[in-house]
Amino acid sequence: MTPAAEQGVAADSRRGSGAEHRLGPSARRFLAGRKGVLARLAAWSVAESVQTFLVGYGVAQALDRGFLAGDTVAGLGWLAVAAGAVLLGAPVIRGVFAELAGLTEPLRDRLVRRAVDRSLARALSRPGGGDRAAVSRLTNQVEMVRDSFAGLVLTLRSFVFTAAGALAGLLSLHPALVLVVVPPLAGGVALFLLTLRPMAAAQRRALAADEALGDHAARVRKALRDVTACGILPETSRDGERLVARAAATSRVLARWAAVRALALGASAQLPVLLLLVAVPWLRAQGVTTGALLGAFTYLAQALLPAVHSLVTAIGAAGSRLLVVLERFTGPEASPPVAVAPPLGRRAGLPRPPAPARSQAAAAAVELCSVTVRYGARAEPVLDALDLRVEDGEHVAVVGPSGIGKSTLTRLIAGLCVPQTGTVRVAGREVTGRPPAELRALRVLVPQQAYVFTGTVRDNLTYLRPGACRADIEAAALDLGAAPLVERLGGLDAVLRPEDLSQGERQLIVLARAYLSTARLLLLDEATCHLDAASEERAEKALARRPGTLLVVAHRMSSAVRADRVLLLDGVRAAFGTHEELLGRSPLYRDLVGHWSRT
């Protein structure tokens, strides 16, 4: 095993040990409160031990004291004892199951209460972030714990008391039988128990490797166009090969431990029978009777071997499943992994293409890290794990089909929409939870429906900057092409009535208002849709010359041509680049440009 693999085994062993230490005190407290149930369960189990003892002992005595001694009546009588012991099993099992409910149902109730408490605590500590795993814990996981716990209690109880009854029977028949049967049986069980922890660690690593490989394959399939366009297919292939090799290595380790477990099962289940057959001459020499030998085989075939097989199966399957699921209830809350966000349009696990060098001194004007937004718990995400970085001073256009999430993106950056996951930063500061006054100092959002109010033209233009001087106001109006409108309305001190303006004129007023703002980030959500193409071009160029960053949800594709970079949303993944770059690598972008050119 490689050093890395050994470190992985050690880490998994420590994790498994930690889980056992966490579960131990809780399990002891739970059982200590149900001593009456445990006592009654033990009483029924003692009856099962007596039943096991009588079956093998009755068969042995039927031969030795009955048929082989020429006393058929005595032989039949002892067989009747064995048969009665078998029939005794029905009420014993009924009593065991009746008492078992006194353990499993309180455990289920306690887990449900704990799941609800943790879910409520999580919701209170993280407003707006629901606990998506709560439903699974309350339904599937609780029932898995209940069923696994019941199976383990039945199996362990049956093994202990069945083994006790069988060993007592072997001793009563002849002590030499114990010397032959017990060592291989105990050795196989001990070997099996020794494999539990390393095999659990191997299962964890194999599962993690398999999930990583599946995740990589899914991400590469979705981002195949980007991978090809960026020329990173060799790097992506090498990543895939490493993940395949890792998955194969963990599967081989798991297979080796499975082989050891099979050896343990064979030693405990088959070797005692074989040794008993081989040791028959020696046992006969020690005075073991024919009936005692047949009774020993009865104990092995009817009691010990089925009990061992059930024990190995239950602990190997239900035991590991119970431990893993209980960790979900008793372990610490999982924290989201902290990782470097992949570039826009790519998925985690894919190599980053070469990017132009940028200054790291100044914070980005806009930065989104793994942002997901959905309107409803079961709805498809509008934005899914979106990463975006817009530098200060950039002019960015956002394009895509209608309803794809462009307006949601502007509302998200403006702090008017809270993502389910991820972070949104403007000028290096996270916008979620900030008061409106701070947000207005960071950004201005201009929606499609322009808001103007009854008041002077000056009041409308300086709404976001009340102290603006006349020269700045007139310069803004002139630069944006709104000077003729201001003049027609009667100047800056004239009264403006919204009903006297067209939709396009309202948009010019609001764009001039945004131009005068002191915020360095302007967000235009189709804010020029009622302007003609020439007026839109003039307004966008004026806003782009303004100090700061301009992000435009494009109404016409000409806005994308004018921008420094273009963000394309298509509902599956995002692409970010210049107009020429997207023409080269995005069929959807080519279709949008081609449709705009034709119309």
PAKEPA-607552 format. One line per 3 residues: number of its first residue (from 1); their letters; for each residue x, y, z of C-alpha. Coordinates in nm, 2 decimals. Layout:
<rs>
NUM	A	X/Y/Z; ...
</rs>
This chain:
<rs>
1	MTP	0.00/0.00/0.00; 0.13/0.35/-0.09; 0.20/0.61/0.19
4	AAE	-0.10/0.81/0.07; -0.32/0.51/0.09; -0.19/0.43/0.44
7	QGV	-0.26/0.79/0.54; -0.61/0.75/0.40; -0.67/0.44/0.60
10	AAD	-0.55/0.61/0.92; -0.77/0.91/0.86; -1.07/0.69/0.80
13	SRR	-0.99/0.48/1.10; -0.98/0.80/1.32; -1.31/0.91/1.17
16	GSG	-1.47/0.58/1.24; -1.33/0.58/1.59; -1.46/0.93/1.65
19	AEH	-1.81/0.82/1.54; -1.80/0.53/1.79; -1.69/0.75/2.07
22	RLG	-1.98/0.99/1.99; -2.24/0.72/1.97; -2.12/0.52/2.27
25	PSA	-2.24/0.75/2.56; -2.58/0.81/2.38; -2.63/0.44/2.33
28	RRF	-2.55/0.36/2.69; -2.79/0.63/2.82; -3.06/0.50/2.59
31	LAG	-3.02/0.14/2.70; -2.99/0.24/3.07; -3.34/0.39/3.06
34	RKG	-3.49/0.06/2.93; -3.36/-0.20/3.18; -3.70/-0.36/3.21
37	VLA	-3.73/-0.42/2.84; -3.38/-0.56/2.83; -3.45/-0.79/3.12
40	RLA	-3.77/-0.93/2.96; -3.58/-0.96/2.62; -3.30/-1.15/2.80
43	AWS	-3.56/-1.39/2.96; -3.71/-1.47/2.62; -3.35/-1.52/2.49
46	VAE	-3.27/-1.76/2.77; -3.57/-1.96/2.67; -3.42/-1.97/2.32
49	SVQ	-3.09/-2.10/2.46; -3.29/-2.38/2.64; -3.46/-2.46/2.31
52	TFL	-3.12/-2.48/2.13; -2.98/-2.70/2.40; -3.28/-2.94/2.40
55	VGY	-3.28/-2.99/2.02; -2.92/-3.13/2.00; -2.93/-3.30/2.33
58	GVA	-3.26/-3.48/2.25; -3.11/-3.61/1.91; -2.80/-3.74/2.09
61	QAL	-3.00/-3.91/2.37; -3.24/-4.06/2.11; -2.95/-4.26/1.97
64	DRG	-2.75/-4.34/2.27; -3.03/-4.42/2.52; -3.29/-4.52/2.27
67	FLA	-3.24/-4.66/1.92; -2.87/-4.78/1.96; -2.96/-4.93/2.31
70	GDT	-3.26/-5.12/2.16; -3.52/-4.90/2.33; -3.73/-4.76/2.06
73	VAG	-3.98/-4.60/2.30; -3.70/-4.41/2.47; -3.56/-4.30/2.14
76	LGW	-3.90/-4.17/2.02; -3.94/-4.00/2.36; -3.62/-3.81/2.32
79	LAV	-3.71/-3.72/1.96; -4.04/-3.59/2.10; -3.83/-3.37/2.34
82	AAG	-3.63/-3.23/2.04; -3.95/-3.17/1.84; -4.11/-3.00/2.14
85	AVL	-3.81/-2.77/2.17; -3.85/-2.68/1.80; -4.22/-2.60/1.85
88	LGA	-4.12/-2.39/2.15; -3.94/-2.16/1.91; -4.27/-2.00/1.79
91	PVI	-4.38/-1.84/2.13; -4.02/-1.75/2.20; -3.99/-1.55/1.88
94	RGV	-4.33/-1.39/1.94; -4.21/-1.28/2.28; -3.88/-1.15/2.15
97	FAE	-4.05/-0.93/1.88; -4.30/-0.80/2.13; -4.02/-0.67/2.36
100	LAG	-3.81/-0.55/2.06; -4.07/-0.28/1.99; -3.99/-0.14/2.34
103	LTE	-3.64/-0.06/2.20; -3.70/0.03/1.84; -4.00/0.26/1.87
106	PLR	-3.85/0.49/2.15; -3.53/0.51/1.94; -3.73/0.62/1.63
109	DRL	-3.92/0.88/1.84; -3.59/1.02/1.98; -3.43/1.04/1.64
112	VRR	-3.74/1.22/1.50; -3.72/1.48/1.78; -3.35/1.53/1.73
115	AVD	-3.39/1.57/1.36; -3.66/1.83/1.41; -3.46/2.02/1.67
118	RSL	-3.15/2.03/1.45; -3.35/2.14/1.15; -3.51/2.43/1.34
121	ARA	-3.18/2.53/1.50; -3.02/2.54/1.15; -3.31/2.75/1.01
124	LSR	-3.28/3.00/1.30; -2.91/3.03/1.26; -2.92/3.07/0.88
127	PGG	-3.23/3.27/0.79; -3.33/3.20/0.43; -3.12/2.88/0.41
130	GDR	-3.35/2.58/0.47; -3.22/2.24/0.57; -3.28/2.03/0.26
133	AAV	-3.18/1.71/0.43; -3.44/1.74/0.70; -3.71/1.55/0.51
136	SRL	-3.47/1.26/0.43; -3.37/1.24/0.80; -3.73/1.24/0.91
139	TNQ	-3.84/0.96/0.67; -3.58/0.74/0.50; -3.29/0.78/0.75
142	VEM	-3.51/0.73/1.06; -3.66/0.42/0.92; -3.32/0.29/0.81
145	VRD	-3.19/0.33/1.17; -3.50/0.17/1.31; -3.48/-0.14/1.08
148	SFA	-3.10/-0.17/1.11; -3.11/-0.15/1.49; -3.39/-0.41/1.51
151	GLV	-3.20/-0.64/1.28; -2.88/-0.60/1.48; -3.05/-0.66/1.82
154	LTL	-3.22/-0.97/1.69; -2.90/-1.11/1.53; -2.66/-1.03/1.82
157	RSF	-2.91/-1.16/2.08; -2.97/-1.47/1.88; -2.60/-1.54/1.82
160	VFT	-2.51/-1.49/2.19; -2.79/-1.70/2.34; -2.79/-1.97/2.06
163	AAG	-2.41/-2.01/2.10; -2.45/-2.03/2.47; -2.72/-2.31/2.44
166	ALA	-2.51/-2.50/2.18; -2.19/-2.48/2.37; -2.37/-2.59/2.69
169	GLL	-2.50/-2.89/2.49; -2.16/-2.98/2.35; -2.01/-2.97/2.70
172	SLH	-2.29/-3.19/2.83; -2.23/-3.44/2.55; -1.85/-3.44/2.58
175	PAL	-1.59/-3.17/2.66; -1.37/-3.30/2.37; -1.63/-3.17/2.12
178	VLV	-1.58/-2.82/2.24; -1.20/-2.85/2.17; -1.28/-2.94/1.81
181	VVP	-1.57/-2.70/1.73; -1.49/-2.38/1.92; -1.14/-2.28/1.80
184	PLA	-1.22/-2.25/1.43; -1.55/-2.10/1.51; -1.41/-1.83/1.74
187	GGV	-1.11/-1.77/1.51; -1.34/-1.70/1.21; -1.56/-1.47/1.41
190	ALF	-1.25/-1.28/1.55; -1.10/-1.25/1.20; -1.43/-1.11/1.07
193	LLT	-1.45/-0.85/1.35; -1.09/-0.74/1.28; -1.19/-0.67/0.92
196	LRP	-1.48/-0.43/1.01; -1.29/-0.11/1.06; -1.05/-0.13/0.76
199	MAA	-1.33/-0.25/0.54; -1.55/0.04/0.64; -1.26/0.27/0.56
202	AQR	-1.21/0.11/0.22; -1.58/0.14/0.15; -1.57/0.52/0.24
205	RAL	-1.27/0.57/0.00; -1.43/0.36/-0.28; -1.75/0.55/-0.25
208	AAD	-1.57/0.89/-0.25; -1.36/0.79/-0.55; -1.67/0.67/-0.74
211	EAL	-1.86/0.99/-0.67; -1.57/1.20/-0.78; -1.54/1.01/-1.11
214	GDH	-1.91/1.04/-1.17; -1.91/1.41/-1.09; -1.62/1.47/-1.33
217	AAR	-1.78/1.28/-1.61; -2.11/1.47/-1.57; -1.93/1.81/-1.56
220	VRK	-1.72/1.73/-1.86; -2.02/1.62/-2.06; -2.20/1.95/-1.98
223	ALR	-1.90/2.16/-2.05; -1.77/1.97/-2.35; -1.80/2.27/-2.59
226	DVT	-1.60/2.49/-2.35; -1.34/2.22/-2.30; -1.29/2.19/-2.68
229	ACG	-1.30/2.57/-2.75; -1.04/2.64/-2.48; -0.81/2.36/-2.60
232	ILP	-0.79/2.19/-2.26; -0.90/1.84/-2.37; -0.57/1.68/-2.29
235	ETS	-0.57/1.82/-1.93; -0.93/1.72/-1.88; -0.85/1.37/-2.01
238	RDG	-0.56/1.34/-1.77; -0.78/1.44/-1.48; -1.03/1.17/-1.58
241	ERL	-0.75/0.91/-1.61; -0.63/1.00/-1.26; -0.98/0.96/-1.12
244	VAR	-1.03/0.63/-1.30; -0.70/0.50/-1.16; -0.80/0.62/-0.81
247	AAA	-1.14/0.45/-0.83; -0.98/0.13/-0.96; -0.72/0.13/-0.68
250	TSR	-0.98/0.18/-0.41; -1.20/-0.10/-0.56; -0.90/-0.34/-0.55
253	VLA	-0.84/-0.26/-0.18; -1.21/-0.31/-0.11; -1.20/-0.64/-0.30
256	RWA	-0.90/-0.76/-0.09; -1.08/-0.69/0.23; -1.39/-0.86/0.09
259	AVR	-1.18/-1.17/0.03; -1.05/-1.16/0.39; -1.41/-1.14/0.51
262	ALA	-1.51/-1.44/0.29; -1.22/-1.63/0.44; -1.34/-1.55/0.79
265	LGA	-1.69/-1.66/0.70; -1.56/-1.99/0.55; -1.34/-2.05/0.86
268	SAQ	-1.63/-2.00/1.10; -1.90/-2.17/0.90; -1.73/-2.46/0.72
271	LPV	-1.41/-2.54/0.91; -1.58/-2.67/1.23; -1.78/-2.93/1.03
274	LLL	-1.47/-3.04/0.84; -1.26/-3.07/1.16; -1.54/-3.25/1.34
277	LVA	-1.54/-3.51/1.05; -1.17/-3.54/1.05; -1.15/-3.57/1.43
280	VPW	-1.41/-3.85/1.45; -1.15/-4.13/1.52; -0.98/-3.92/1.79
283	LRA	-1.32/-3.83/1.94; -1.43/-4.20/1.94; -1.10/-4.28/2.12
286	QGV	-1.18/-4.02/2.38; -1.51/-4.19/2.45; -1.75/-3.97/2.25
289	TTG	-2.06/-4.17/2.16; -2.23/-4.19/1.82; -2.52/-4.00/1.96
292	ALL	-2.30/-3.73/2.09; -2.14/-3.69/1.74; -2.48/-3.67/1.58
295	GAF	-2.58/-3.42/1.85; -2.27/-3.21/1.78; -2.35/-3.21/1.40
298	TYL	-2.70/-3.10/1.49; -2.58/-2.81/1.70; -2.35/-2.70/1.41
301	AQA	-2.60/-2.74/1.13; -2.91/-2.61/1.31; -2.78/-2.35/1.55
304	LLP	-2.42/-2.24/1.54; -2.35/-2.21/1.16; -2.68/-2.02/1.08
307	AVH	-2.62/-1.79/1.38; -2.26/-1.71/1.26; -2.38/-1.65/0.91
310	SLV	-2.66/-1.42/1.03; -2.41/-1.23/1.25; -2.16/-1.18/0.97
313	TAI	-2.43/-1.06/0.73; -2.60/-0.83/0.98; -2.29/-0.66/1.11
316	GAA	-2.14/-0.64/0.76; -2.44/-0.47/0.61; -2.69/-0.34/0.87
319	GSR	-2.42/-0.25/1.12; -2.21/-0.03/0.89; -2.53/0.13/0.75
322	LLV	-2.66/0.20/1.11; -2.32/0.36/1.20; -2.31/0.58/0.90
325	VLE	-2.68/0.70/0.93; -2.65/0.76/1.30; -2.35/0.99/1.23
328	RFT	-2.60/1.21/1.04; -2.79/1.26/1.36; -2.52/1.27/1.63
331	GPE	-2.22/1.41/1.43; -2.14/1.79/1.39; -2.32/1.98/1.12
334	ASP	-2.14/1.96/0.79; -1.98/2.29/0.68; -1.98/2.38/0.31
337	PVA	-1.64/2.32/0.16; -1.42/2.62/0.10; -1.27/2.61/-0.24
340	VAP	-1.14/2.83/-0.51; -1.43/2.91/-0.74; -1.38/2.78/-1.10
343	PLG	-1.40/3.03/-1.39; -1.74/3.12/-1.53; -1.88/2.87/-1.78
346	RRA	-1.68/2.58/-1.63; -1.75/2.32/-1.36; -1.54/2.23/-1.06
349	GLP	-1.29/1.96/-1.15; -1.20/2.11/-1.49; -0.87/2.28/-1.54
352	RPP	-0.87/2.66/-1.58; -0.78/2.80/-1.92; -0.50/3.06/-1.94
355	APA	-0.65/3.40/-1.84; -0.51/3.75/-1.90; -0.32/3.89/-1.60
358	RSQ	-0.51/4.14/-1.39; -0.42/4.35/-1.10; -0.49/4.18/-0.77
361	AAA	-0.46/4.49/-0.57; -0.82/4.62/-0.63; -1.13/4.42/-0.55
364	AAV	-1.35/4.32/-0.84; -1.65/4.54/-0.92; -1.87/4.23/-0.92
367	ELC	-1.79/3.89/-0.80; -2.02/3.59/-0.78; -1.90/3.26/-0.63
370	SVT	-2.10/2.94/-0.69; -2.43/3.13/-0.68; -2.76/2.93/-0.71
373	VRY	-3.10/3.09/-0.73; -3.44/2.91/-0.76; -3.79/3.03/-0.70
376	GAR	-3.93/2.75/-0.50; -3.79/2.45/-0.32; -3.86/2.20/-0.60
379	AEP	-3.81/2.45/-0.89; -3.52/2.42/-1.13; -3.25/2.67/-1.06
382	VLD	-3.26/2.99/-1.26; -2.89/3.04/-1.19; -2.70/2.72/-1.10
385	ALD	-2.35/2.74/-0.94; -2.27/3.06/-1.13; -1.92/3.21/-1.10
388	LRV	-1.86/3.56/-1.24; -1.59/3.83/-1.19; -1.63/4.17/-1.35
391	EDG	-1.33/4.41/-1.30; -1.37/4.77/-1.21; -1.41/4.99/-1.51
394	EHV	-1.54/4.71/-1.74; -1.85/4.74/-1.97; -2.03/4.41/-1.97
397	AVV	-2.34/4.30/-2.16; -2.57/4.02/-2.05; -2.75/3.83/-2.33
400	GPS	-2.96/3.51/-2.35; -3.31/3.39/-2.44; -3.61/3.54/-2.27
403	GIG	-3.67/3.42/-1.91; -3.32/3.27/-1.88; -3.23/3.46/-1.56
406	KST	-3.08/3.79/-1.68; -3.31/4.01/-1.47; -3.26/3.78/-1.17
409	LTR	-2.88/3.83/-1.21; -2.91/4.21/-1.19; -3.15/4.18/-0.89
412	LIA	-2.90/3.95/-0.73; -2.60/4.19/-0.78; -2.82/4.47/-0.65
415	GLC	-2.89/4.29/-0.33; -3.26/4.26/-0.40; -3.25/3.88/-0.43
418	VPQ	-3.09/3.63/-0.19; -2.92/3.33/-0.34; -2.98/2.98/-0.19
421	TGT	-2.61/2.91/-0.21; -2.30/3.11/-0.29; -2.19/3.47/-0.23
424	VRV	-2.23/3.80/-0.41; -1.98/4.08/-0.36; -1.98/4.43/-0.50
427	AGR	-1.65/4.62/-0.46; -1.53/4.34/-0.23; -1.82/4.37/0.00
430	EVT	-2.09/4.10/0.03; -2.43/4.25/-0.06; -2.66/4.00/0.12
433	GRP	-2.80/4.15/0.44; -2.67/4.50/0.38; -2.91/4.79/0.46
436	PAE	-3.05/4.98/0.16; -2.85/5.30/0.23; -2.52/5.10/0.19
439	LRA	-2.64/4.93/-0.12; -2.74/5.26/-0.29; -2.38/5.38/-0.23
442	LRV	-2.24/5.07/-0.40; -2.47/5.04/-0.70; -2.76/5.18/-0.90
445	LVP	-3.02/4.94/-1.06; -3.22/5.09/-1.36; -3.51/4.86/-1.44
448	QQA	-3.71/4.84/-1.76; -4.00/5.04/-1.61; -3.85/5.38/-1.55
451	YVF	-3.97/5.56/-1.24; -4.03/5.94/-1.25; -4.23/6.14/-1.00
454	TGT	-4.42/6.47/-1.00; -4.17/6.74/-0.91; -3.92/6.95/-1.08
457	VRD	-3.69/6.82/-1.35; -3.40/6.89/-1.13; -3.55/6.69/-0.84
460	NLT	-3.59/6.39/-1.07; -3.24/6.41/-1.21; -3.07/6.46/-0.88
463	YLR	-3.27/6.21/-0.68; -2.96/5.99/-0.62; -2.73/6.29/-0.58
466	PGA	-2.92/6.58/-0.42; -2.61/6.81/-0.41; -2.52/6.79/-0.78
469	CRA	-2.44/7.13/-0.92; -2.61/7.28/-1.23; -2.30/7.23/-1.45
472	DIE	-2.29/6.86/-1.37; -2.66/6.82/-1.43; -2.65/6.99/-1.77
475	AAA	-2.34/6.80/-1.87; -2.52/6.47/-1.79; -2.82/6.56/-1.99
478	LDL	-2.61/6.67/-2.28; -2.39/6.36/-2.28; -2.69/6.13/-2.27
481	GAA	-2.89/6.31/-2.53; -3.16/6.43/-2.28; -3.08/6.81/-2.32
484	PLV	-3.36/6.86/-2.58; -3.61/6.69/-2.35; -3.51/6.91/-2.06
487	ERL	-3.54/7.22/-2.27; -3.88/7.11/-2.40; -4.00/7.06/-2.05
490	GGL	-3.90/7.41/-1.95; -3.56/7.37/-1.80; -3.44/7.22/-1.47
493	DAV	-3.68/7.41/-1.25; -3.99/7.32/-1.45; -4.25/7.09/-1.31
496	LRP	-4.24/6.74/-1.45; -4.56/6.53/-1.46; -4.50/6.16/-1.54
499	EDL	-4.82/6.13/-1.76; -4.67/6.40/-1.99; -4.38/6.18/-2.08
502	SQG	-4.35/5.88/-2.32; -4.18/5.56/-2.20; -3.86/5.65/-2.39
505	ERQ	-3.85/6.00/-2.24; -3.89/5.85/-1.89; -3.60/5.62/-1.96
508	LIV	-3.38/5.92/-2.06; -3.46/6.09/-1.73; -3.38/5.79/-1.53
511	LAR	-3.06/5.72/-1.72; -2.94/6.08/-1.66; -3.03/6.02/-1.29
514	AYL	-2.81/5.71/-1.28; -2.53/5.90/-1.47; -2.52/6.16/-1.19
517	STA	-2.51/5.90/-0.91; -2.19/5.86/-0.71; -2.21/5.47/-0.72
520	RLL	-1.94/5.31/-0.93; -2.16/5.03/-1.05; -2.45/5.08/-1.28
523	LLD	-2.69/4.79/-1.36; -2.92/4.84/-1.66; -3.20/4.58/-1.69
526	EAT	-3.32/4.65/-2.04; -3.33/5.02/-1.93; -3.31/5.14/-2.29
529	CHL	-3.58/4.92/-2.45; -3.81/5.21/-2.53; -3.53/5.41/-2.70
532	DAA	-3.45/5.40/-3.06; -3.12/5.23/-3.16; -2.93/5.56/-3.21
535	SEE	-3.04/5.70/-2.87; -2.96/5.37/-2.70; -2.61/5.37/-2.85
538	RAE	-2.55/5.73/-2.74; -2.67/5.66/-2.38; -2.47/5.34/-2.34
541	KAL	-2.15/5.50/-2.47; -2.20/5.79/-2.23; -2.26/5.56/-1.93
544	ARR	-1.95/5.35/-2.03; -1.74/5.67/-2.03; -1.85/5.74/-1.68
547	PGT	-1.60/5.64/-1.41; -1.69/5.29/-1.28; -1.85/4.97/-1.41
550	LLV	-2.14/4.93/-1.65; -2.34/4.60/-1.66; -2.62/4.60/-1.93
553	VAH	-2.89/4.34/-1.98; -2.90/4.39/-2.36; -3.23/4.47/-2.54
556	RMS	-3.05/4.46/-2.87; -2.74/4.26/-2.97; -2.57/4.58/-3.06
559	SAV	-2.52/4.64/-2.69; -2.31/4.32/-2.68; -2.10/4.44/-2.98
562	RAD	-2.02/4.76/-2.79; -1.93/4.59/-2.46; -1.58/4.49/-2.34
565	RVL	-1.71/4.15/-2.26; -2.03/3.95/-2.29; -2.20/3.72/-2.05
568	LLD	-2.42/3.46/-2.22; -2.68/3.27/-2.02; -2.84/2.97/-2.18
571	GVR	-2.99/2.78/-1.88; -2.73/2.51/-1.87; -2.40/2.69/-1.83
574	AAF	-2.27/3.04/-1.87; -2.01/3.17/-2.12; -1.81/3.48/-2.07
577	GTH	-1.58/3.65/-2.32; -1.55/3.91/-2.58; -1.79/3.94/-2.87
580	EEL	-1.54/3.78/-3.11; -1.46/3.50/-2.86; -1.82/3.40/-2.81
583	LGR	-1.88/3.41/-3.19; -1.61/3.15/-3.22; -1.71/2.91/-2.94
586	SPL	-2.09/2.95/-2.88; -2.35/2.83/-3.14; -2.63/3.00/-2.93
589	YRD	-2.45/3.33/-2.94; -2.40/3.30/-3.32; -2.77/3.23/-3.35
592	LVG	-2.86/3.54/-3.14; -2.63/3.76/-3.35; -2.75/3.61/-3.67
595	HWS	-3.11/3.67/-3.58; -3.04/4.03/-3.48; -2.85/4.09/-3.80
598	RT	-3.14/3.96/-4.01; -3.40/4.17/-3.83
</rs>
